[in-house]
Amino acid sequence: MFAESKDEIALILVGSEETDNPLAEGDNYQNISIANPLGIVDFDFLKLVQTDVKASTVSGDCILNECQLI
């Protein structure tokens, strides 16, 4: 499945309970976390999505330019 794929994907969570992104300063870009940086999809990424990503009721700051986070 992954032998030939060179597609890259990042997983950015908006509305996460934590804030973990390089643009977070003061009240900006809060509750946005980079769960997985840009890279080739592997089994660890699939495990992350299946087991570690949970829904929340937290609101996240709107991303005006999502390319700045990657």
Backbone as XML, in Angstrom:
<?xml version="1.0"?>
<chain id="A" units="angstrom">
  <residue number="1" name="MET">
    <atom name="N" x="0.816" y="-1.197" z="0.000"/>
    <atom name="CA" x="0.000" y="0.000" z="0.000"/>
    <atom name="C" x="0.861" y="1.263" z="0.000"/>
  </residue>
  <residue number="2" name="PHE">
    <atom name="N" x="1.923" y="1.293" z="0.841"/>
    <atom name="CA" x="2.742" y="2.486" z="0.940"/>
    <atom name="C" x="4.011" y="2.408" z="0.101"/>
  </residue>
  <residue number="3" name="ALA">
    <atom name="N" x="4.255" y="1.299" z="-0.552"/>
    <atom name="CA" x="5.511" y="1.093" z="-1.254"/>
    <atom name="C" x="5.747" y="2.114" z="-2.358"/>
  </residue>
  <residue number="4" name="GLU">
    <atom name="N" x="4.717" y="2.510" z="-3.070"/>
    <atom name="CA" x="4.903" y="3.409" z="-4.195"/>
    <atom name="C" x="4.423" y="4.830" z="-3.929"/>
  </residue>
  <residue number="5" name="SER">
    <atom name="N" x="3.630" y="5.033" z="-2.921"/>
    <atom name="CA" x="3.048" y="6.346" z="-2.668"/>
    <atom name="C" x="4.093" y="7.311" z="-2.121"/>
  </residue>
  <residue number="6" name="LYS">
    <atom name="N" x="4.179" y="8.456" z="-2.732"/>
    <atom name="CA" x="5.058" y="9.523" z="-2.251"/>
    <atom name="C" x="4.240" y="10.747" z="-1.857"/>
  </residue>
  <residue number="7" name="ASP">
    <atom name="N" x="2.928" y="10.554" z="-1.726"/>
    <atom name="CA" x="2.061" y="11.654" z="-1.318"/>
    <atom name="C" x="2.402" y="12.068" z="0.107"/>
  </residue>
  <residue number="8" name="GLU">
    <atom name="N" x="2.374" y="13.365" z="0.356"/>
    <atom name="CA" x="2.645" y="13.877" z="1.692"/>
    <atom name="C" x="1.382" y="14.497" z="2.259"/>
  </residue>
  <residue number="9" name="ILE">
    <atom name="N" x="1.216" y="14.346" z="3.562"/>
    <atom name="CA" x="0.037" y="14.879" z="4.227"/>
    <atom name="C" x="0.438" y="15.334" z="5.625"/>
  </residue>
  <residue number="10" name="ALA">
    <atom name="N" x="-0.193" y="16.391" z="6.096"/>
    <atom name="CA" x="-0.019" y="16.852" z="7.473"/>
    <atom name="C" x="-1.373" y="16.760" z="8.156"/>
  </residue>
  <residue number="11" name="LEU">
    <atom name="N" x="-1.362" y="16.575" z="9.459"/>
    <atom name="CA" x="-2.603" y="16.531" z="10.221"/>
    <atom name="C" x="-2.587" y="17.683" z="11.212"/>
  </residue>
  <residue number="12" name="ILE">
    <atom name="N" x="-3.434" y="18.675" z="10.961"/>
    <atom name="CA" x="-3.542" y="19.849" z="11.818"/>
    <atom name="C" x="-4.910" y="19.817" z="12.477"/>
  </residue>
  <residue number="13" name="LEU">
    <atom name="N" x="-4.919" y="19.820" z="13.796"/>
    <atom name="CA" x="-6.161" y="19.745" z="14.558"/>
    <atom name="C" x="-6.581" y="21.147" z="14.982"/>
  </residue>
  <residue number="14" name="VAL">
    <atom name="N" x="-7.765" y="21.555" z="14.568"/>
    <atom name="CA" x="-8.323" y="22.849" z="14.953"/>
    <atom name="C" x="-9.422" y="22.581" z="15.966"/>
  </residue>
  <residue number="15" name="GLY">
    <atom name="N" x="-9.304" y="23.191" z="17.137"/>
    <atom name="CA" x="-10.247" y="22.939" z="18.214"/>
    <atom name="C" x="-9.714" y="21.911" z="19.193"/>
  </residue>
  <residue number="16" name="SER">
    <atom name="N" x="-8.407" y="21.709" z="19.177"/>
    <atom name="CA" x="-7.799" y="20.763" z="20.119"/>
    <atom name="C" x="-7.705" y="21.419" z="21.495"/>
  </residue>
  <residue number="17" name="GLU">
    <atom name="N" x="-7.624" y="20.598" z="22.524"/>
    <atom name="CA" x="-7.512" y="21.138" z="23.876"/>
    <atom name="C" x="-6.148" y="21.792" z="24.095"/>
  </residue>
  <residue number="18" name="GLU">
    <atom name="N" x="-5.128" y="21.320" z="23.392"/>
    <atom name="CA" x="-3.788" y="21.877" z="23.497"/>
    <atom name="C" x="-3.514" y="22.820" z="22.331"/>
  </residue>
  <residue number="19" name="THR">
    <atom name="N" x="-2.490" y="23.637" z="22.494"/>
    <atom name="CA" x="-1.995" y="24.491" z="21.418"/>
    <atom name="C" x="-0.556" y="24.085" z="21.152"/>
  </residue>
  <residue number="20" name="ASP">
    <atom name="N" x="-0.282" y="23.642" z="19.929"/>
    <atom name="CA" x="1.067" y="23.219" z="19.564"/>
    <atom name="C" x="1.302" y="23.559" z="18.099"/>
  </residue>
  <residue number="21" name="ASN">
    <atom name="N" x="1.641" y="24.824" z="17.845"/>
    <atom name="CA" x="1.955" y="25.262" z="16.493"/>
    <atom name="C" x="2.894" y="26.461" z="16.582"/>
  </residue>
  <residue number="22" name="PRO">
    <atom name="N" x="3.735" y="26.663" z="15.571"/>
    <atom name="CA" x="4.746" y="27.718" z="15.638"/>
    <atom name="C" x="4.190" y="29.135" z="15.549"/>
  </residue>
  <residue number="23" name="LEU">
    <atom name="N" x="2.929" y="29.303" z="15.208"/>
    <atom name="CA" x="2.352" y="30.639" z="15.087"/>
    <atom name="C" x="1.636" y="31.099" z="16.351"/>
  </residue>
  <residue number="24" name="ALA">
    <atom name="N" x="1.542" y="30.244" z="17.343"/>
    <atom name="CA" x="0.813" y="30.581" z="18.569"/>
    <atom name="C" x="1.575" y="31.636" z="19.363"/>
  </residue>
  <residue number="25" name="GLU">
    <atom name="N" x="0.994" y="32.818" z="19.439"/>
    <atom name="CA" x="1.545" y="33.914" z="20.235"/>
    <atom name="C" x="0.388" y="34.642" z="20.877"/>
  </residue>
  <residue number="26" name="GLY">
    <atom name="N" x="0.467" y="34.856" z="22.171"/>
    <atom name="CA" x="-0.619" y="35.553" z="22.854"/>
    <atom name="C" x="-1.924" y="34.812" z="22.660"/>
  </residue>
  <residue number="27" name="ASP">
    <atom name="N" x="-2.912" y="35.512" z="22.106"/>
    <atom name="CA" x="-4.220" y="34.898" z="21.864"/>
    <atom name="C" x="-4.383" y="34.399" z="20.435"/>
  </residue>
  <residue number="28" name="ASN">
    <atom name="N" x="-3.334" y="34.435" z="19.640"/>
    <atom name="CA" x="-3.429" y="34.035" z="18.235"/>
    <atom name="C" x="-3.154" y="32.549" z="18.048"/>
  </residue>
  <residue number="29" name="TYR">
    <atom name="N" x="-3.904" y="31.948" z="17.158"/>
    <atom name="CA" x="-3.734" y="30.546" z="16.754"/>
    <atom name="C" x="-3.775" y="29.589" z="17.944"/>
  </residue>
  <residue number="30" name="GLN">
    <atom name="N" x="-4.681" y="29.854" z="18.870"/>
    <atom name="CA" x="-4.853" y="29.002" z="20.039"/>
    <atom name="C" x="-5.722" y="27.798" z="19.703"/>
  </residue>
  <residue number="31" name="ASN">
    <atom name="N" x="-5.520" y="26.720" z="20.413"/>
    <atom name="CA" x="-6.269" y="25.472" z="20.239"/>
    <atom name="C" x="-6.106" y="24.895" z="18.837"/>
  </residue>
  <residue number="32" name="ILE">
    <atom name="N" x="-4.927" y="25.087" z="18.280"/>
    <atom name="CA" x="-4.551" y="24.487" z="16.997"/>
    <atom name="C" x="-3.260" y="23.715" z="17.236"/>
  </residue>
  <residue number="33" name="SER">
    <atom name="N" x="-3.260" y="22.446" z="16.876"/>
    <atom name="CA" x="-2.092" y="21.600" z="17.102"/>
    <atom name="C" x="-1.689" y="20.894" z="15.820"/>
  </residue>
  <residue number="34" name="ILE">
    <atom name="N" x="-0.401" y="20.828" z="15.598"/>
    <atom name="CA" x="0.112" y="20.025" z="14.493"/>
    <atom name="C" x="0.324" y="18.627" z="15.055"/>
  </residue>
  <residue number="35" name="ALA">
    <atom name="N" x="-0.606" y="17.742" z="14.755"/>
    <atom name="CA" x="-0.540" y="16.374" z="15.268"/>
    <atom name="C" x="0.495" y="15.559" z="14.510"/>
  </residue>
  <residue number="36" name="ASN">
    <atom name="N" x="0.645" y="15.857" z="13.227"/>
    <atom name="CA" x="1.631" y="15.157" z="12.404"/>
    <atom name="C" x="2.145" y="16.144" z="11.358"/>
  </residue>
  <residue number="37" name="PRO">
    <atom name="N" x="3.445" y="16.434" z="11.357"/>
    <atom name="CA" x="3.974" y="17.368" z="10.364"/>
    <atom name="C" x="3.910" y="16.779" z="8.957"/>
  </residue>
  <residue number="38" name="LEU">
    <atom name="N" x="4.096" y="17.632" z="7.979"/>
    <atom name="CA" x="4.045" y="17.215" z="6.582"/>
    <atom name="C" x="5.036" y="16.087" z="6.329"/>
  </residue>
  <residue number="39" name="GLY">
    <atom name="N" x="4.537" y="15.002" z="5.768"/>
    <atom name="CA" x="5.395" y="13.858" z="5.475"/>
    <atom name="C" x="4.629" y="12.779" z="4.745"/>
  </residue>
  <residue number="40" name="ILE">
    <atom name="N" x="5.343" y="11.752" z="4.348"/>
    <atom name="CA" x="4.736" y="10.621" z="3.647"/>
    <atom name="C" x="3.920" y="9.801" z="4.637"/>
  </residue>
  <residue number="41" name="VAL">
    <atom name="N" x="2.739" y="9.404" z="4.238"/>
    <atom name="CA" x="1.848" y="8.624" z="5.103"/>
    <atom name="C" x="2.463" y="7.258" z="5.377"/>
  </residue>
  <residue number="42" name="ASP">
    <atom name="N" x="2.439" y="6.866" z="6.652"/>
    <atom name="CA" x="2.919" y="5.546" z="7.041"/>
    <atom name="C" x="1.947" y="4.947" z="8.061"/>
  </residue>
  <residue number="43" name="PHE">
    <atom name="N" x="2.272" y="3.768" z="8.570"/>
    <atom name="CA" x="1.375" y="3.103" z="9.510"/>
    <atom name="C" x="1.270" y="3.859" z="10.833"/>
  </residue>
  <residue number="44" name="ASP">
    <atom name="N" x="2.322" y="4.559" z="11.240"/>
    <atom name="CA" x="2.254" y="5.360" z="12.464"/>
    <atom name="C" x="1.219" y="6.474" z="12.331"/>
  </residue>
  <residue number="45" name="PHE">
    <atom name="N" x="1.150" y="7.077" z="11.144"/>
    <atom name="CA" x="0.149" y="8.112" z="10.897"/>
    <atom name="C" x="-1.258" y="7.528" z="11.003"/>
  </residue>
  <residue number="46" name="LEU">
    <atom name="N" x="-1.476" y="6.374" z="10.396"/>
    <atom name="CA" x="-2.795" y="5.742" z="10.460"/>
    <atom name="C" x="-3.168" y="5.394" z="11.896"/>
  </residue>
  <residue number="47" name="LYS">
    <atom name="N" x="-2.198" y="4.914" z="12.666"/>
    <atom name="CA" x="-2.452" y="4.596" z="14.075"/>
    <atom name="C" x="-2.820" y="5.863" z="14.844"/>
  </residue>
  <residue number="48" name="LEU">
    <atom name="N" x="-2.112" y="6.951" z="14.577"/>
    <atom name="CA" x="-2.408" y="8.230" z="15.215"/>
    <atom name="C" x="-3.850" y="8.643" z="14.961"/>
  </residue>
  <residue number="49" name="VAL">
    <atom name="N" x="-4.271" y="8.566" z="13.712"/>
    <atom name="CA" x="-5.634" y="8.967" z="13.353"/>
    <atom name="C" x="-6.665" y="8.045" z="13.996"/>
  </residue>
  <residue number="50" name="GLN">
    <atom name="N" x="-6.389" y="6.754" z="14.028"/>
    <atom name="CA" x="-7.350" y="5.792" z="14.577"/>
    <atom name="C" x="-7.458" y="5.843" z="16.087"/>
  </residue>
  <residue number="51" name="THR">
    <atom name="N" x="-6.356" y="6.037" z="16.785"/>
    <atom name="CA" x="-6.384" y="5.873" z="18.238"/>
    <atom name="C" x="-6.201" y="7.159" z="19.038"/>
  </residue>
  <residue number="52" name="ASP">
    <atom name="N" x="-5.471" y="8.121" z="18.516"/>
    <atom name="CA" x="-5.117" y="9.292" z="19.319"/>
    <atom name="C" x="-5.960" y="10.530" z="19.065"/>
  </residue>
  <residue number="53" name="VAL">
    <atom name="N" x="-6.570" y="10.646" z="17.911"/>
    <atom name="CA" x="-7.361" y="11.830" z="17.598"/>
    <atom name="C" x="-8.769" y="11.643" z="18.152"/>
  </residue>
  <residue number="54" name="LYS">
    <atom name="N" x="-9.146" y="12.560" z="19.034"/>
    <atom name="CA" x="-10.465" y="12.500" z="19.666"/>
    <atom name="C" x="-11.214" y="13.800" z="19.389"/>
  </residue>
  <residue number="55" name="ALA">
    <atom name="N" x="-12.519" y="13.710" z="19.304"/>
    <atom name="CA" x="-13.353" y="14.898" z="19.119"/>
    <atom name="C" x="-13.326" y="15.739" z="20.390"/>
  </residue>
  <residue number="56" name="SER">
    <atom name="N" x="-13.475" y="17.044" z="20.234"/>
    <atom name="CA" x="-13.552" y="17.931" z="21.390"/>
    <atom name="C" x="-14.630" y="18.979" z="21.138"/>
  </residue>
  <residue number="57" name="THR">
    <atom name="N" x="-14.965" y="19.689" z="22.181"/>
    <atom name="CA" x="-15.956" y="20.766" z="22.061"/>
    <atom name="C" x="-15.279" y="22.129" z="22.116"/>
  </residue>
  <residue number="58" name="VAL">
    <atom name="N" x="-13.954" y="22.141" z="22.056"/>
    <atom name="CA" x="-13.177" y="23.372" z="22.118"/>
    <atom name="C" x="-13.202" y="24.050" z="20.755"/>
  </residue>
  <residue number="59" name="SER">
    <atom name="N" x="-13.332" y="25.377" z="20.755"/>
    <atom name="CA" x="-13.261" y="26.134" z="19.507"/>
    <atom name="C" x="-11.808" y="26.485" z="19.226"/>
  </residue>
  <residue number="60" name="GLY">
    <atom name="N" x="-11.455" y="26.508" z="17.953"/>
    <atom name="CA" x="-10.095" y="26.873" z="17.562"/>
    <atom name="C" x="-10.108" y="28.154" z="16.767"/>
  </residue>
  <residue number="61" name="ASP">
    <atom name="N" x="-8.990" y="28.891" z="16.809"/>
    <atom name="CA" x="-8.869" y="30.101" z="16.006"/>
    <atom name="C" x="-8.922" y="29.739" z="14.530"/>
  </residue>
  <residue number="62" name="CYS">
    <atom name="N" x="-9.571" y="30.571" z="13.756"/>
    <atom name="CA" x="-9.680" y="30.361" z="12.315"/>
    <atom name="C" x="-8.295" y="30.454" z="11.677"/>
  </residue>
  <residue number="63" name="ILE">
    <atom name="N" x="-8.010" y="29.547" z="10.776"/>
    <atom name="CA" x="-6.736" y="29.581" z="10.053"/>
    <atom name="C" x="-6.951" y="30.385" z="8.774"/>
  </residue>
  <residue number="64" name="LEU">
    <atom name="N" x="-6.334" y="31.554" z="8.708"/>
    <atom name="CA" x="-6.498" y="32.396" z="7.531"/>
    <atom name="C" x="-5.574" y="31.970" z="6.402"/>
  </residue>
  <residue number="65" name="ASN">
    <atom name="N" x="-4.403" y="31.496" z="6.745"/>
    <atom name="CA" x="-3.460" y="31.045" z="5.730"/>
    <atom name="C" x="-2.827" y="29.754" z="6.223"/>
  </residue>
  <residue number="66" name="GLU">
    <atom name="N" x="-3.475" y="28.641" z="5.931"/>
    <atom name="CA" x="-3.027" y="27.358" z="6.451"/>
    <atom name="C" x="-1.622" y="26.992" z="6.008"/>
  </residue>
  <residue number="67" name="CYS">
    <atom name="N" x="-1.133" y="27.548" z="4.931"/>
    <atom name="CA" x="0.213" y="27.227" z="4.464"/>
    <atom name="C" x="1.280" y="27.733" z="5.424"/>
  </residue>
  <residue number="68" name="GLN">
    <atom name="N" x="0.965" y="28.727" z="6.256"/>
    <atom name="CA" x="1.937" y="29.236" z="7.216"/>
    <atom name="C" x="2.278" y="28.193" z="8.264"/>
  </residue>
  <residue number="69" name="LEU">
    <atom name="N" x="1.364" y="27.262" z="8.553"/>
    <atom name="CA" x="1.589" y="26.272" z="9.593"/>
    <atom name="C" x="2.461" y="25.120" z="9.134"/>
  </residue>
  <residue number="70" name="ILE">
    <atom name="N" x="2.528" y="24.888" z="7.860"/>
    <atom name="CA" x="3.235" y="23.709" z="7.355"/>
    <atom name="C" x="4.686" y="24.048" z="7.082"/>
  </residue>
</chain>
